[in-house]
Structures are given as structure tokens and as C-alpha cells.
């Protein structure tokens, strides 16, 4: 997801260009549109990207493609003067994105970071995922297991007794 911005860097501050992004890698595909705005410090990238990343279901541990919508808003800073090629004094800010020496904006790392932030804490392969049997580990989405029904953890037997008394009373 590399965009050549060499021509836009020669344009006045405030110039905008729009790009369609469509990239497929081994573990994810990304598509959408971004706008690049020329700023006094570099290029401001904003847009909406849709991506699908490999995730593990939080209930049944099956690998599946998790769809994500990312709202990208990042400024890529210049490290080299576009007209002279001289190095610019860099403010030493950590975690900033920069325009590389070939005058390109690489969205790969921003998409990776935004994807990590957008990924749910416990992704689910589907809404009604049944998960795994706590006794034998059988994936209950594939069918019931052979564990005895109603087996209660002895530590919770007191609560089970209270629950049955509530239903009777």
C-alpha cells in the first residue's frame, strides 16, 4: 500500500488527491479510498478502508476472517526537503509516520496498527457460537459431545441447590 507523493509535494499546501486502495496480501485484503492533503509538514492521509484479517474465535478457537472498517487519519512527515533533497531537522517524535526517501507514503504499518485497535477483544466466528465443552473440549458448533448432561462442578453445588429451591418455591 505504497503511494507515490513526489508530485503532490511540489504542489502548494492544501492540495488534495484521492486514491483508491486495493491490496491483497497473504493474510488479509484491504480496499477503500483515501484522501491525501498536502500540509506544511508533509501529507495528511484520511479515509475509510475495509480489511479482513485472520482471527481466532474467542469461544471455539476456530480461525476465521474478521471484517474490519478502519477510519484512517494520520499525518506523514517529511524527513527530506522535496525541492533540495537536504535532510530536515526531525523533531524526534516517536511513533510518527514518515514519507520515505523515495517520496512515498506507505500505509501498511498504519493499517496494521488501526486493525489491531479495531479488532474485538474476543472475536466471534459467528453470533451464536456455542464454544467448546468445558469438560472434553469438543467444538459444540460441530455437534453435541458425549459428556453427561447436567454435570455440576462440586464447588457450585450449593448454588445449584438454591436455584432448584427457587424454582420449587
RAVENHU-V95130 format. One record per residue. N is the residue number from 1. RES is the residue in one small letter. SS is DSSP state (hx for helix, st for strand, lp for the rest). PHI is phi in whole degrees, -180 to 180 (NA if undefined). BURIAL is I if it has 9 or more other C-alpha atoms within 8 Angstrom, else O. Layout:
BEGIN
N/RES/SS/PHI/BURIAL
N/RES/SS/PHI/BURIAL
END
This chain:
BEGIN
1/x/lp/NA/O
2/x/st/-105/O
3/x/st/-120/O
4/x/st/-79/I
5/x/lp/-115/I
6/x/lp/-60/I
7/x/lp/-72/O
8/x/hx/-68/I
9/x/hx/-68/I
10/x/hx/-85/O
11/x/lp/-84/O
12/x/lp/-69/O
13/x/lp/-60/O
14/x/lp/103/O
15/x/lp/-70/I
16/x/st/-124/O
17/x/st/-131/O
18/x/st/-114/O
19/x/st/-134/O
20/x/st/-93/O
21/x/st/-113/I
22/x/st/-149/I
23/x/st/-139/O
24/x/st/-125/O
25/x/lp/-114/O
26/x/lp/-62/O
27/x/lp/-114/O
28/x/st/-160/I
29/x/st/-126/I
30/x/st/-134/I
31/x/st/-149/I
32/x/st/153/I
33/x/st/-130/I
34/x/st/-131/I
35/x/st/-114/I
36/x/st/-114/I
37/x/st/-110/I
38/x/st/-74/I
39/x/lp/-116/I
40/x/lp/-71/O
41/x/lp/-105/O
42/x/st/160/I
43/x/st/-131/I
44/x/st/-99/I
45/x/st/-104/I
46/x/st/-141/I
47/x/st/166/I
48/x/st/-117/I
49/x/st/-122/I
50/x/st/-107/I
51/x/st/-142/I
52/x/st/-129/I
53/x/st/-121/I
54/x/st/-73/I
55/x/st/-139/I
56/x/st/-105/I
57/x/lp/-63/I
58/x/lp/-73/O
59/x/lp/-108/I
60/x/lp/-112/I
61/x/lp/64/O
62/x/lp/-85/O
63/x/st/-78/I
64/x/st/-151/I
65/x/st/-89/O
66/x/st/-96/I
67/x/st/-83/O
68/x/st/-134/I
69/x/st/-113/I
70/x/st/-112/I
71/x/st/-101/O
72/x/st/-85/I
73/x/st/-148/O
74/x/st/-144/I
75/x/st/-104/I
76/x/st/-99/I
77/x/st/-93/I
78/x/lp/-76/I
79/x/lp/-113/I
80/x/st/-133/I
81/x/lp/-64/I
82/x/lp/-67/I
83/x/lp/-90/O
84/x/lp/-104/O
85/x/lp/84/O
86/x/lp/-76/O
87/x/st/-67/O
88/x/lp/-95/O
89/x/lp/-66/O
90/x/lp/-95/O
91/x/lp/-65/O
92/x/lp/74/O
93/x/lp/-67/O
94/x/lp/-87/O
95/x/lp/77/O
96/x/lp/-90/O
97/x/st/-94/O
98/x/st/-125/I
99/x/lp/-86/I
100/x/lp/-73/I
101/x/lp/-65/O
102/x/lp/-89/O
103/x/lp/60/I
104/x/st/-126/I
105/x/st/-104/I
106/x/st/-105/I
107/x/lp/-84/O
108/x/hx/-56/O
109/x/hx/-68/O
110/x/hx/-64/I
111/x/hx/-63/I
112/x/hx/-62/O
113/x/hx/-66/O
114/x/hx/-65/I
115/x/hx/-65/I
116/x/hx/-62/O
117/x/hx/-72/O
118/x/hx/-85/I
119/x/lp/-67/I
120/x/lp/-62/O
121/x/lp/-61/O
122/x/lp/-125/O
123/x/lp/-65/I
124/x/lp/-117/I
125/x/lp/-66/I
126/x/lp/-159/O
127/x/lp/-56/O
128/x/lp/-100/O
129/x/lp/-58/I
130/x/lp/-83/I
131/x/lp/80/I
132/x/st/-111/I
133/x/lp/-67/I
134/x/lp/-69/O
135/x/lp/-90/O
136/x/lp/-107/O
137/x/lp/86/O
138/x/lp/-63/O
139/x/st/-72/I
140/x/lp/-73/I
141/x/lp/-73/I
142/x/lp/-89/O
143/x/lp/141/O
144/x/lp/-71/O
145/x/lp/-96/O
146/x/lp/-97/O
147/x/lp/-71/O
148/x/lp/-63/O
149/x/lp/-74/O
150/x/lp/79/O
151/x/lp/-66/O
152/x/lp/-111/O
153/x/lp/-61/O
154/x/hx/-57/O
155/x/hx/-70/O
156/x/hx/-106/O
157/x/hx/-60/I
158/x/hx/-61/O
159/x/hx/-67/O
160/x/hx/-63/I
161/x/hx/-63/O
162/x/hx/-61/O
163/x/hx/-64/O
164/x/hx/-70/O
165/x/hx/-66/O
166/x/hx/-64/O
167/x/hx/-68/O
168/x/hx/-75/O
169/x/lp/-77/O
END
